[in-house]
Amino acid sequence: MKKVIRAKDNSVFDCYFNGLTVVVPASVDATNEPHCHSVVGQQLLLVDWKRAFGMDVPCPDSTCNGMLANDRTNCSKNKTLFPVFGLSGAPSWCMVMRMTCLCCKRQFNSNDSAVLLSMPQCMSNFCPVEPKCALTNHSFHLERNATEAIDSLMLTHANGELCSRLLHNATNRSFVERIASCCSCHRANHKPGMTVKDHIEKDGTYVRQHPPLGDTIRDMCDESNGSNNRWGISEHNRHAREIQSVKCTGVFAQDHTFEVCKNCQKGLGAKAAWDVATSTGEIATAACAPSTKTIHFSHAVRSLSRREGFKPKVMCSDTWPNEEGFWKRIFGSDFEGRLGLFHFERRMLSTLRKKHADFLDAVTDLLSALCEFESTDYENLLIALKNGTLSSTNK
């Protein structure tokens, strides 16, 4: 702190820091010291925009024209560091500057999302945190690479526990790599009579900060869906606009799914999710419903019919011709419905006795009368069945 950060000569700071980050270098003289070896490559960040870039940060409040002045860091005040967890290994540790507006006297941390968004992106990118996840009510941040991975997992699987395990495993892998590196270094430089010190015991010396748990990650994802980004629109609204822009002039399919509702709170009363898929593979709409009755998703159908560019001609459903009058009132008298091939077959096969001697022959004749196999796929299927590719025992 005294030699580098508090030095009056800024060239000393530039010598050690790359932007906001300083990396603990390896020391040839300390190869026999496990404590020194355990922190080699550790990243320390000083989030001080004035010191790093000589920039005056404007007040994030849109109604204030003041500038922010540095007060002091969390390290100088409480001797603490701010963790930033990622998937690349051990967490980075930040010295965060507390800043005060000279005009409105409001206080901000230098790594808050509001401060990051008020700066040029070429400078704020040196802080390895997405502004939408730089939340002020959490005692940690997530690196940009972890945020991108978690966004993809949470959007498709909503599995916060998996994301939490990935962050914990990254720290554990880093520790194992350091042990292997330290032991191989001692072995390569071993000299007769040299005493090798024991490596730091796992969980023997530790800090209280740890990666977030699954519930915390899910809460962060909900909070980060706000408009604290450079385009001023939340991820939730952006995804909703993408679904609302789906068009259809040909065929669409509508159905209910039940697995999705397992990720919903039971207090919502959702038993199924009604969705519409177009011939292009896009989802045009989705709505939770307390049952599969038409009355519980009719409002979503009416909203879909009023959408610009959504003028279908045919609908595939597993319940057709039930509620045929409802669909024709919505989309017109020329609107046609079709029963899906699987359900069309099941309505006939369910009336047959499976133990009858001619049951298999009847099923084969029915399928050959209804559909035709694509020749290339059919031949590939026969080959896979013969060589055992589709079998777990290769038979």
DORO-885027 format. One record per residue (C-alpha): residue number from 1; residue in one letter; chain; x, y, z. Coordinates in nm, 3 decimals. Example, Ala and Ser with C-alpha at 12.3 -4.5 7.8 and 13.67 -1.06 7.14 Angstrom:
2
<node 1, 'A', 'A', <1.230, -0.450, 0.780>>
<node 2, 'S', 'A', <1.367, -0.106, 0.714>>
END
This chain:
395
<node 1, 'M', 'A', <0.000, 0.000, 0.000>>
<node 2, 'K', 'A', <0.271, 0.249, 0.099>>
<node 3, 'K', 'A', <0.514, 0.165, -0.180>>
<node 4, 'V', 'A', <0.279, 0.123, -0.476>>
<node 5, 'I', 'A', <-0.069, 0.265, -0.417>>
<node 6, 'R', 'A', <0.015, 0.563, -0.196>>
<node 7, 'A', 'A', <0.326, 0.659, -0.389>>
<node 8, 'K', 'A', <0.315, 1.013, -0.526>>
<node 9, 'D', 'A', <0.488, 0.907, -0.844>>
<node 10, 'N', 'A', <0.225, 0.746, -1.068>>
<node 11, 'S', 'A', <0.495, 0.565, -1.268>>
<node 12, 'V', 'A', <0.538, 0.325, -0.975>>
<node 13, 'F', 'A', <0.167, 0.240, -0.995>>
<node 14, 'D', 'A', <0.186, 0.185, -1.372>>
<node 15, 'C', 'A', <0.487, -0.042, -1.326>>
<node 16, 'Y', 'A', <0.291, -0.294, -1.121>>
<node 17, 'F', 'A', <-0.069, -0.251, -1.239>>
<node 18, 'N', 'A', <-0.222, -0.340, -1.574>>
<node 19, 'G', 'A', <-0.529, -0.120, -1.574>>
<node 20, 'L', 'A', <-0.689, -0.205, -1.240>>
<node 21, 'T', 'A', <-0.518, -0.539, -1.184>>
<node 22, 'V', 'A', <-0.189, -0.648, -1.030>>
<node 23, 'V', 'A', <-0.082, -1.014, -1.043>>
<node 24, 'V', 'A', <0.135, -1.168, -0.771>>
<node 25, 'P', 'A', <0.456, -1.272, -0.952>>
<node 26, 'A', 'A', <0.662, -1.582, -0.891>>
<node 27, 'S', 'A', <0.975, -1.549, -0.678>>
<node 28, 'V', 'A', <1.282, -1.761, -0.746>>
<node 29, 'D', 'A', <1.408, -1.716, -0.392>>
<node 30, 'A', 'A', <1.083, -1.837, -0.234>>
<node 31, 'T', 'A', <1.040, -2.172, -0.415>>
<node 32, 'N', 'A', <1.071, -2.350, -0.079>>
<node 33, 'E', 'A', <0.800, -2.143, 0.088>>
<node 34, 'P', 'A', <0.450, -2.297, 0.038>>
<node 35, 'H', 'A', <0.269, -1.986, 0.161>>
<node 36, 'C', 'A', <0.443, -1.774, -0.102>>
<node 37, 'H', 'A', <0.382, -2.034, -0.373>>
<node 38, 'S', 'A', <0.010, -2.053, -0.289>>
<node 39, 'V', 'A', <-0.053, -1.689, -0.387>>
<node 40, 'V', 'A', <0.150, -1.681, -0.710>>
<node 41, 'G', 'A', <-0.079, -1.571, -0.992>>
<node 42, 'Q', 'A', <-0.334, -1.424, -0.752>>
<node 43, 'Q', 'A', <-0.512, -1.121, -0.899>>
<node 44, 'L', 'A', <-0.564, -0.810, -0.689>>
<node 45, 'L', 'A', <-0.775, -0.523, -0.820>>
<node 46, 'L', 'A', <-0.771, -0.159, -0.713>>
<node 47, 'V', 'A', <-1.094, -0.010, -0.847>>
<node 48, 'D', 'A', <-0.976, 0.350, -0.842>>
<node 49, 'W', 'A', <-1.067, 0.518, -1.170>>
<node 50, 'K', 'A', <-0.889, 0.841, -1.079>>
<node 51, 'R', 'A', <-0.559, 0.669, -1.005>>
<node 52, 'A', 'A', <-0.570, 0.417, -1.291>>
<node 53, 'F', 'A', <-0.690, 0.642, -1.574>>
<node 54, 'G', 'A', <-0.687, 0.994, -1.430>>
<node 55, 'M', 'A', <-1.060, 1.020, -1.503>>
<node 56, 'D', 'A', <-1.319, 1.220, -1.312>>
<node 57, 'V', 'A', <-1.631, 1.005, -1.274>>
<node 58, 'P', 'A', <-1.964, 1.191, -1.315>>
<node 59, 'C', 'A', <-2.241, 1.137, -1.063>>
<node 60, 'P', 'A', <-2.467, 0.848, -1.178>>
<node 61, 'D', 'A', <-2.778, 1.044, -1.075>>
<node 62, 'S', 'A', <-2.928, 1.188, -1.394>>
<node 63, 'T', 'A', <-3.055, 1.495, -1.207>>
<node 64, 'C', 'A', <-2.709, 1.585, -1.071>>
<node 65, 'N', 'A', <-2.422, 1.743, -1.263>>
<node 66, 'G', 'A', <-2.160, 1.686, -0.993>>
<node 67, 'M', 'A', <-1.843, 1.477, -1.001>>
<node 68, 'L', 'A', <-1.742, 1.196, -0.769>>
<node 69, 'A', 'A', <-1.445, 1.240, -0.535>>
<node 70, 'N', 'A', <-1.247, 0.954, -0.379>>
<node 71, 'D', 'A', <-1.290, 0.894, -0.008>>
<node 72, 'R', 'A', <-1.112, 0.573, 0.096>>
<node 73, 'T', 'A', <-1.103, 0.202, 0.014>>
<node 74, 'N', 'A', <-1.256, -0.085, 0.205>>
<node 75, 'C', 'A', <-0.903, -0.214, 0.267>>
<node 76, 'S', 'A', <-0.780, 0.107, 0.427>>
<node 77, 'K', 'A', <-1.090, 0.132, 0.645>>
<node 78, 'N', 'A', <-1.179, -0.224, 0.750>>
<node 79, 'K', 'A', <-0.877, -0.422, 0.623>>
<node 80, 'T', 'A', <-1.113, -0.626, 0.406>>
<node 81, 'L', 'A', <-1.120, -0.717, 0.037>>
<node 82, 'F', 'A', <-1.414, -0.759, -0.200>>
<node 83, 'P', 'A', <-1.423, -1.105, -0.371>>
<node 84, 'V', 'A', <-1.498, -1.160, -0.740>>
<node 85, 'F', 'A', <-1.572, -1.528, -0.815>>
<node 86, 'G', 'A', <-1.521, -1.685, -1.155>>
<node 87, 'L', 'A', <-1.478, -2.016, -1.338>>
<node 88, 'S', 'A', <-1.107, -1.975, -1.410>>
<node 89, 'G', 'A', <-0.983, -2.059, -1.059>>
<node 90, 'A', 'A', <-0.936, -1.879, -0.731>>
<node 91, 'P', 'A', <-1.140, -1.560, -0.678>>
<node 92, 'S', 'A', <-0.995, -1.218, -0.744>>
<node 93, 'W', 'A', <-0.986, -0.967, -0.457>>
<node 94, 'C', 'A', <-1.078, -0.602, -0.495>>
<node 95, 'M', 'A', <-0.990, -0.288, -0.306>>
<node 96, 'V', 'A', <-1.303, -0.083, -0.373>>
<node 97, 'M', 'A', <-1.292, 0.295, -0.353>>
<node 98, 'R', 'A', <-1.576, 0.471, -0.174>>
<node 99, 'M', 'A', <-1.675, 0.780, -0.375>>
<node 100, 'T', 'A', <-1.881, 1.085, -0.276>>
<node 101, 'C', 'A', <-2.054, 1.331, -0.507>>
<node 102, 'L', 'A', <-1.933, 1.686, -0.448>>
<node 103, 'C', 'A', <-2.276, 1.824, -0.538>>
<node 104, 'C', 'A', <-2.551, 1.598, -0.400>>
<node 105, 'K', 'A', <-2.328, 1.428, -0.139>>
<node 106, 'R', 'A', <-2.450, 1.083, -0.236>>
<node 107, 'Q', 'A', <-2.203, 0.796, -0.190>>
<node 108, 'F', 'A', <-2.121, 0.517, -0.433>>
<node 109, 'N', 'A', <-1.878, 0.229, -0.452>>
<node 110, 'S', 'A', <-1.646, 0.242, -0.749>>
<node 111, 'N', 'A', <-1.763, -0.103, -0.867>>
<node 112, 'D', 'A', <-2.138, -0.030, -0.849>>
<node 113, 'S', 'A', <-2.339, -0.082, -1.166>>
<node 114, 'A', 'A', <-2.444, 0.284, -1.171>>
<node 115, 'V', 'A', <-2.080, 0.397, -1.168>>
<node 116, 'L', 'A', <-1.976, 0.145, -1.435>>
<node 117, 'L', 'A', <-2.259, 0.259, -1.664>>
<node 118, 'S', 'A', <-2.168, 0.628, -1.622>>
<node 119, 'M', 'A', <-1.817, 0.566, -1.758>>
<node 120, 'P', 'A', <-1.690, 0.496, -2.111>>
<node 121, 'Q', 'A', <-1.709, 0.124, -2.179>>
<node 122, 'C', 'A', <-1.343, 0.109, -2.287>>
<node 123, 'M', 'A', <-1.250, 0.191, -1.927>>
<node 124, 'S', 'A', <-1.524, 0.009, -1.737>>
<node 125, 'N', 'A', <-1.429, -0.314, -1.918>>
<node 126, 'F', 'A', <-1.113, -0.326, -1.706>>
<node 127, 'C', 'A', <-1.342, -0.421, -1.416>>
<node 128, 'P', 'A', <-1.418, -0.788, -1.497>>
<node 129, 'V', 'A', <-1.784, -0.763, -1.392>>
<node 130, 'E', 'A', <-2.097, -0.715, -1.600>>
<node 131, 'P', 'A', <-2.278, -0.396, -1.489>>
<node 132, 'K', 'A', <-2.609, -0.581, -1.461>>
<node 133, 'C', 'A', <-2.455, -0.815, -1.201>>
<node 134, 'A', 'A', <-2.269, -0.545, -1.004>>
<node 135, 'L', 'A', <-2.542, -0.545, -0.741>>
<node 136, 'T', 'A', <-2.497, -0.327, -0.434>>
<node 137, 'N', 'A', <-2.687, -0.556, -0.194>>
<node 138, 'H', 'A', <-2.441, -0.846, -0.229>>
<node 139, 'S', 'A', <-2.099, -0.883, -0.069>>
<node 140, 'F', 'A', <-1.942, -1.034, -0.384>>
<node 141, 'H', 'A', <-1.947, -1.010, -0.762>>
<node 142, 'L', 'A', <-1.919, -1.266, -1.043>>
<node 143, 'E', 'A', <-1.663, -1.243, -1.322>>
<node 144, 'R', 'A', <-1.780, -1.183, -1.676>>
<node 145, 'N', 'A', <-1.707, -1.541, -1.789>>
<node 146, 'A', 'A', <-1.907, -1.683, -1.498>>
<node 147, 'T', 'A', <-2.198, -1.448, -1.571>>
<node 148, 'E', 'A', <-2.215, -1.559, -1.935>>
<node 149, 'A', 'A', <-2.215, -1.928, -1.838>>
<node 150, 'I', 'A', <-2.471, -1.883, -1.561>>
<node 151, 'D', 'A', <-2.701, -1.682, -1.787>>
<node 152, 'S', 'A', <-2.715, -1.971, -2.036>>
<node 153, 'L', 'A', <-2.769, -2.236, -1.768>>
<node 154, 'M', 'A', <-3.034, -2.043, -1.576>>
<node 155, 'L', 'A', <-3.227, -1.958, -1.892>>
<node 156, 'T', 'A', <-3.256, -2.321, -2.003>>
<node 157, 'H', 'A', <-3.234, -2.522, -1.679>>
<node 158, 'A', 'A', <-3.295, -2.273, -1.393>>
<node 159, 'N', 'A', <-3.048, -2.480, -1.189>>
<node 160, 'G', 'A', <-2.882, -2.253, -0.936>>
<node 161, 'E', 'A', <-2.723, -2.543, -0.749>>
<node 162, 'L', 'A', <-2.531, -2.652, -1.059>>
<node 163, 'C', 'A', <-2.396, -2.300, -1.108>>
<node 164, 'S', 'A', <-2.291, -2.288, -0.743>>
<node 165, 'R', 'A', <-2.106, -2.621, -0.773>>
<node 166, 'L', 'A', <-1.920, -2.492, -1.080>>
<node 167, 'L', 'A', <-1.792, -2.193, -0.883>>
<node 168, 'H', 'A', <-1.690, -2.409, -0.586>>
<node 169, 'N', 'A', <-1.518, -2.664, -0.811>>
<node 170, 'A', 'A', <-1.320, -2.389, -0.982>>
<node 171, 'T', 'A', <-1.164, -2.294, -0.647>>
<node 172, 'N', 'A', <-1.094, -2.657, -0.561>>
<node 173, 'R', 'A', <-0.932, -2.726, -0.899>>
<node 174, 'S', 'A', <-0.713, -2.421, -0.854>>
<node 175, 'F', 'A', <-0.593, -2.551, -0.516>>
<node 176, 'V', 'A', <-0.511, -2.897, -0.657>>
<node 177, 'E', 'A', <-0.317, -2.739, -0.944>>
<node 178, 'R', 'A', <-0.116, -2.529, -0.699>>
<node 179, 'I', 'A', <-0.028, -2.838, -0.493>>
<node 180, 'A', 'A', <0.089, -3.025, -0.804>>
<node 181, 'S', 'A', <0.287, -2.722, -0.924>>
<node 182, 'C', 'A', <0.451, -2.671, -0.584>>
<node 183, 'C', 'A', <0.547, -3.038, -0.545>>
<node 184, 'S', 'A', <0.687, -3.063, -0.899>>
<node 185, 'C', 'A', <0.884, -2.742, -0.841>>
<node 186, 'H', 'A', <1.043, -2.887, -0.528>>
<node 187, 'R', 'A', <1.121, -3.210, -0.707>>
<node 188, 'A', 'A', <1.283, -3.033, -1.002>>
<node 189, 'N', 'A', <1.495, -2.805, -0.779>>
<node 190, 'H', 'A', <1.568, -3.056, -0.503>>
<node 191, 'K', 'A', <1.923, -3.052, -0.372>>
<node 192, 'P', 'A', <2.098, -3.290, -0.129>>
<node 193, 'G', 'A', <2.025, -3.193, 0.228>>
<node 194, 'M', 'A', <1.740, -2.964, 0.127>>
<node 195, 'T', 'A', <1.436, -2.975, 0.357>>
<node 196, 'V', 'A', <1.103, -2.938, 0.184>>
<node 197, 'K', 'A', <0.828, -2.773, 0.384>>
<node 198, 'D', 'A', <0.478, -2.919, 0.389>>
<node 199, 'H', 'A', <0.226, -2.757, 0.162>>
<node 200, 'I', 'A', <-0.066, -2.567, 0.308>>
<node 201, 'E', 'A', <-0.334, -2.809, 0.420>>
<node 202, 'K', 'A', <-0.661, -2.797, 0.229>>
<node 203, 'D', 'A', <-0.919, -2.610, 0.437>>
<node 204, 'G', 'A', <-0.648, -2.559, 0.697>>
<node 205, 'T', 'A', <-0.604, -2.187, 0.632>>
<node 206, 'Y', 'A', <-0.912, -2.030, 0.480>>
<node 207, 'V', 'A', <-1.122, -1.716, 0.453>>
<node 208, 'R', 'A', <-1.487, -1.687, 0.543>>
<node 209, 'Q', 'A', <-1.591, -1.570, 0.196>>
<node 210, 'H', 'A', <-1.718, -1.851, -0.028>>
<node 211, 'P', 'A', <-1.897, -1.870, -0.365>>
<node 212, 'P', 'A', <-2.273, -1.811, -0.355>>
<node 213, 'L', 'A', <-2.518, -2.094, -0.300>>
<node 214, 'G', 'A', <-2.788, -2.195, -0.547>>
<node 215, 'D', 'A', <-3.064, -1.983, -0.392>>
<node 216, 'T', 'A', <-2.842, -1.675, -0.397>>
<node 217, 'I', 'A', <-2.757, -1.727, -0.765>>
<node 218, 'R', 'A', <-3.125, -1.753, -0.855>>
<node 219, 'D', 'A', <-3.198, -1.434, -0.663>>
<node 220, 'M', 'A', <-2.911, -1.260, -0.843>>
<node 221, 'C', 'A', <-3.047, -1.368, -1.181>>
<node 222, 'D', 'A', <-3.387, -1.222, -1.094>>
<node 223, 'E', 'A', <-3.231, -0.896, -0.972>>
<node 224, 'S', 'A', <-2.997, -0.866, -1.271>>
<node 225, 'N', 'A', <-3.295, -0.872, -1.511>>
<node 226, 'G', 'A', <-3.347, -0.501, -1.448>>
<node 227, 'S', 'A', <-3.255, -0.218, -1.683>>
<node 228, 'N', 'A', <-2.909, -0.158, -1.534>>
<node 229, 'N', 'A', <-2.733, -0.208, -1.867>>
<node 230, 'R', 'A', <-2.617, 0.016, -2.151>>
<node 231, 'W', 'A', <-2.923, -0.040, -2.371>>
<node 232, 'G', 'A', <-3.168, 0.044, -2.092>>
<node 233, 'I', 'A', <-3.400, -0.257, -2.131>>
<node 234, 'S', 'A', <-3.416, -0.559, -1.903>>
<node 235, 'E', 'A', <-3.334, -0.911, -2.021>>
<node 236, 'H', 'A', <-3.687, -1.018, -1.930>>
<node 237, 'N', 'A', <-3.841, -0.752, -2.154>>
<node 238, 'R', 'A', <-3.595, -0.828, -2.434>>
<node 239, 'H', 'A', <-3.685, -1.198, -2.429>>
<node 240, 'A', 'A', <-4.055, -1.108, -2.422>>
<node 241, 'R', 'A', <-4.011, -0.879, -2.726>>
<node 242, 'E', 'A', <-3.832, -1.157, -2.914>>
<node 243, 'I', 'A', <-4.120, -1.397, -2.853>>
<node 244, 'Q', 'A', <-4.377, -1.131, -2.943>>
<node 245, 'S', 'A', <-4.203, -1.068, -3.276>>
<node 246, 'V', 'A', <-4.250, -1.428, -3.396>>
<node 247, 'K', 'A', <-4.471, -1.440, -3.708>>
<node 248, 'C', 'A', <-4.665, -1.720, -3.873>>
<node 249, 'T', 'A', <-4.851, -1.742, -4.204>>
<node 250, 'G', 'A', <-4.868, -2.120, -4.239>>
<node 251, 'V', 'A', <-4.883, -2.395, -3.976>>
<node 252, 'F', 'A', <-4.845, -2.381, -3.599>>
<node 253, 'A', 'A', <-4.882, -2.639, -3.322>>
<node 254, 'Q', 'A', <-5.028, -2.583, -2.976>>
<node 255, 'D', 'A', <-4.993, -2.808, -2.675>>
<node 256, 'H', 'A', <-4.954, -2.822, -2.298>>
<node 257, 'T', 'A', <-4.635, -2.916, -2.115>>
<node 258, 'F', 'A', <-4.612, -3.005, -1.747>>
<node 259, 'E', 'A', <-4.238, -3.034, -1.676>>
<node 260, 'V', 'A', <-4.189, -2.656, -1.697>>
<node 261, 'C', 'A', <-4.415, -2.595, -1.400>>
<node 262, 'K', 'A', <-4.179, -2.788, -1.172>>
<node 263, 'N', 'A', <-3.957, -2.477, -1.178>>
<node 264, 'C', 'A', <-4.245, -2.253, -1.069>>
<node 265, 'Q', 'A', <-4.348, -2.179, -0.712>>
<node 266, 'K', 'A', <-4.633, -2.400, -0.599>>
<node 267, 'G', 'A', <-4.818, -2.099, -0.463>>
<node 268, 'L', 'A', <-4.875, -1.972, -0.817>>
<node 269, 'G', 'A', <-5.115, -2.258, -0.885>>
<node 270, 'A', 'A', <-4.969, -2.338, -1.228>>
<node 271, 'K', 'A', <-5.037, -2.696, -1.339>>
<node 272, 'A', 'A', <-4.934, -2.670, -1.704>>
<node 273, 'A', 'A', <-4.777, -2.432, -1.954>>
<node 274, 'W', 'A', <-4.961, -2.371, -2.280>>
<node 275, 'D', 'A', <-4.730, -2.291, -2.570>>
<node 276, 'V', 'A', <-4.740, -2.239, -2.945>>
<node 277, 'A', 'A', <-4.462, -2.345, -3.183>>
<node 278, 'T', 'A', <-4.443, -2.234, -3.547>>
<node 279, 'S', 'A', <-4.313, -2.426, -3.846>>
<node 280, 'T', 'A', <-3.981, -2.240, -3.817>>
<node 281, 'G', 'A', <-3.919, -2.394, -3.474>>
<node 282, 'E', 'A', <-3.979, -2.070, -3.283>>
<node 283, 'I', 'A', <-4.198, -2.037, -2.974>>
<node 284, 'A', 'A', <-4.465, -1.776, -3.043>>
<node 285, 'T', 'A', <-4.616, -1.762, -2.694>>
<node 286, 'A', 'A', <-4.621, -1.942, -2.360>>
<node 287, 'A', 'A', <-4.854, -1.901, -2.064>>
<node 288, 'C', 'A', <-4.899, -2.081, -1.733>>
<node 289, 'A', 'A', <-5.244, -2.218, -1.666>>
<node 290, 'P', 'A', <-5.415, -2.386, -1.369>>
<node 291, 'S', 'A', <-5.547, -2.663, -1.597>>
<node 292, 'T', 'A', <-5.564, -2.773, -1.962>>
<node 293, 'K', 'A', <-5.912, -2.631, -2.011>>
<node 294, 'T', 'A', <-5.952, -2.391, -2.302>>
<node 295, 'I', 'A', <-6.098, -2.122, -2.079>>
<node 296, 'H', 'A', <-5.767, -2.095, -1.892>>
<node 297, 'F', 'A', <-5.559, -2.004, -2.200>>
<node 298, 'S', 'A', <-5.825, -1.838, -2.418>>
<node 299, 'H', 'A', <-5.696, -1.489, -2.327>>
<node 300, 'A', 'A', <-5.350, -1.584, -2.456>>
<node 301, 'V', 'A', <-5.504, -1.712, -2.781>>
<node 302, 'R', 'A', <-5.689, -1.384, -2.836>>
<node 303, 'S', 'A', <-5.373, -1.182, -2.772>>
<node 304, 'L', 'A', <-5.185, -1.403, -3.018>>
<node 305, 'S', 'A', <-5.450, -1.358, -3.287>>
<node 306, 'R', 'A', <-5.422, -0.977, -3.263>>
<node 307, 'R', 'A', <-5.046, -0.987, -3.318>>
<node 308, 'E', 'A', <-4.922, -0.829, -3.640>>
<node 309, 'G', 'A', <-4.794, -1.089, -3.882>>
<node 310, 'F', 'A', <-4.953, -1.387, -3.707>>
<node 311, 'K', 'A', <-5.211, -1.511, -3.960>>
<node 312, 'P', 'A', <-5.192, -1.893, -3.963>>
<node 313, 'K', 'A', <-5.396, -2.120, -4.186>>
<node 314, 'V', 'A', <-5.354, -2.460, -4.018>>
<node 315, 'M', 'A', <-5.315, -2.573, -3.658>>
<node 316, 'C', 'A', <-5.185, -2.909, -3.532>>
<node 317, 'S', 'A', <-5.319, -3.024, -3.196>>
<node 318, 'D', 'A', <-5.347, -3.344, -2.993>>
<node 319, 'T', 'A', <-5.713, -3.269, -2.906>>
<node 320, 'W', 'A', <-5.862, -3.179, -3.246>>
<node 321, 'P', 'A', <-6.154, -3.151, -3.324>>
<node 322, 'N', 'A', <-6.236, -3.050, -2.966>>
<node 323, 'E', 'A', <-6.318, -2.679, -2.939>>
<node 324, 'E', 'A', <-6.321, -2.646, -3.317>>
<node 325, 'G', 'A', <-6.578, -2.368, -3.296>>
<node 326, 'F', 'A', <-6.356, -2.167, -3.060>>
<node 327, 'W', 'A', <-6.055, -2.176, -3.293>>
<node 328, 'K', 'A', <-6.262, -2.087, -3.600>>
<node 329, 'R', 'A', <-6.413, -1.787, -3.419>>
<node 330, 'I', 'A', <-6.062, -1.665, -3.336>>
<node 331, 'F', 'A', <-5.884, -1.723, -3.670>>
<node 332, 'G', 'A', <-6.177, -1.728, -3.917>>
<node 333, 'S', 'A', <-6.400, -1.984, -4.081>>
<node 334, 'D', 'A', <-6.128, -2.086, -4.332>>
<node 335, 'F', 'A', <-5.900, -2.193, -4.049>>
<node 336, 'E', 'A', <-5.825, -2.566, -4.053>>
<node 337, 'G', 'A', <-5.721, -2.801, -3.776>>
<node 338, 'R', 'A', <-5.530, -3.126, -3.789>>
<node 339, 'L', 'A', <-5.476, -3.399, -3.535>>
<node 340, 'G', 'A', <-5.113, -3.491, -3.479>>
<node 341, 'L', 'A', <-5.004, -3.818, -3.639>>
<node 342, 'F', 'A', <-4.910, -3.979, -3.309>>
<node 343, 'H', 'A', <-5.247, -3.904, -3.147>>
<node 344, 'F', 'A', <-5.428, -4.001, -3.467>>
<node 345, 'E', 'A', <-5.267, -4.344, -3.440>>
<node 346, 'R', 'A', <-5.321, -4.374, -3.067>>
<node 347, 'R', 'A', <-5.697, -4.315, -3.097>>
<node 348, 'M', 'A', <-5.722, -4.628, -3.310>>
<node 349, 'L', 'A', <-5.456, -4.838, -3.140>>
<node 350, 'S', 'A', <-5.606, -4.777, -2.795>>
<node 351, 'T', 'A', <-5.923, -4.958, -2.906>>
<node 352, 'L', 'A', <-5.733, -5.278, -2.999>>
<node 353, 'R', 'A', <-5.642, -5.562, -2.770>>
<node 354, 'K', 'A', <-5.264, -5.573, -2.732>>
<node 355, 'K', 'A', <-5.263, -5.946, -2.654>>
<node 356, 'H', 'A', <-5.445, -6.035, -2.973>>
<node 357, 'A', 'A', <-5.250, -6.253, -3.216>>
<node 358, 'D', 'A', <-5.293, -6.005, -3.502>>
<node 359, 'F', 'A', <-5.216, -5.691, -3.300>>
<node 360, 'L', 'A', <-4.859, -5.642, -3.430>>
<node 361, 'D', 'A', <-4.964, -5.705, -3.789>>
<node 362, 'A', 'A', <-5.247, -5.454, -3.754>>
<node 363, 'V', 'A', <-5.010, -5.190, -3.616>>
<node 364, 'T', 'A', <-4.761, -5.247, -3.899>>
<node 365, 'D', 'A', <-5.032, -5.223, -4.165>>
<node 366, 'L', 'A', <-5.177, -4.910, -4.007>>
<node 367, 'L', 'A', <-4.842, -4.731, -3.997>>
<node 368, 'S', 'A', <-4.759, -4.826, -4.355>>
<node 369, 'A', 'A', <-5.096, -4.685, -4.464>>
<node 370, 'L', 'A', <-5.050, -4.356, -4.278>>
<node 371, 'C', 'A', <-4.687, -4.263, -4.336>>
<node 372, 'E', 'A', <-4.378, -4.345, -4.537>>
<node 373, 'F', 'A', <-4.023, -4.364, -4.403>>
<node 374, 'E', 'A', <-3.754, -4.146, -4.555>>
<node 375, 'S', 'A', <-3.533, -4.399, -4.732>>
<node 376, 'T', 'A', <-3.193, -4.265, -4.620>>
<node 377, 'D', 'A', <-3.291, -4.238, -4.254>>
<node 378, 'Y', 'A', <-3.455, -4.579, -4.269>>
<node 379, 'E', 'A', <-3.139, -4.745, -4.403>>
<node 380, 'N', 'A', <-2.927, -4.571, -4.139>>
<node 381, 'L', 'A', <-3.163, -4.700, -3.870>>
<node 382, 'L', 'A', <-3.130, -5.057, -3.995>>
<node 383, 'I', 'A', <-2.750, -5.026, -3.998>>
<node 384, 'A', 'A', <-2.749, -4.891, -3.642>>
<node 385, 'L', 'A', <-2.972, -5.176, -3.524>>
<node 386, 'K', 'A', <-2.744, -5.435, -3.687>>
<node 387, 'N', 'A', <-2.412, -5.302, -3.556>>
<node 388, 'G', 'A', <-2.546, -5.234, -3.204>>
<node 389, 'T', 'A', <-2.498, -4.856, -3.203>>
<node 390, 'L', 'A', <-2.836, -4.798, -3.038>>
<node 391, 'S', 'A', <-2.776, -5.060, -2.768>>
<node 392, 'S', 'A', <-2.595, -5.003, -2.439>>
<node 393, 'T', 'A', <-2.448, -5.354, -2.471>>
<node 394, 'N', 'A', <-2.348, -5.312, -2.839>>
<node 395, 'K', 'A', <-2.568, -5.602, -2.945>>
END
